[in-house]
Amino acid sequence: MSKLTNDEKTQQSIEWYERTHKNWRAWGSWFSWGSPVGLGLFFISIAVTLWILSQAFGWK
């Protein structure tokens, strides 16, 4: 079993983080709270939920 130096461990951690979070950042850039697309989808989902509940319970 080989021992890694602190610099090698740090470099491996950075590479792992970049590999595992690359797609999340790309997806999150469109659908995050700061994006008009993500914020719009949030409000649309709230409106659809309220409409479904009003249909189910007969609210006016």
N, C-alpha and C positions, 0 to 999 in steps of 0.2 A: 504494500500500500504506500503510495507516494504522498509525501507531505507537501502541501501548497503554502507558498509564502502569503503574507497578508495582501500584497499587491495582486497576486494571482487570484486569490479569493475575491477581492474587490472587482477585478476585471470580469470574472465569471458571474458575479452577482449582477453587474451592469448588463452583460450580454443576455443573461436569463431574463432580466426585467424588460429589456428591449424586445426580445422575442415574444414574450407572453403578453405584453401590453400594446404591441404595435397595432393589432387589429382593433382592439378596444378603443384606442385613441381615434382611429379613423372612423369607426362607427359612431363613437360618442360625439365627434365634431358636428355631425348632422343632427343628432337626436338628443343633444344635451340641453339643459335648461337655458343656456346662453344662446342657443340657436333659434331663429324664428320658426324653423321646421319643428323642432322638438317642443317648443312652447305651444305652437299651434296644435300639434297632435295631442298634447295634454288637455287643452281646452275642448277639443273635439271629443276626446274620450270621456270627459266629464259630462258634456252635453248628451252624448249617446247613453251613458249610464243613467242620467236623470230621465231621459225619454223612456228607456226600458222600464225603469221603476214606476214611472207615471202610468204606463200602459198596463203593467202588472197589477198595480193597486188601485187603478181608476182615479188617480189624482187629476185635478183640473187646474 
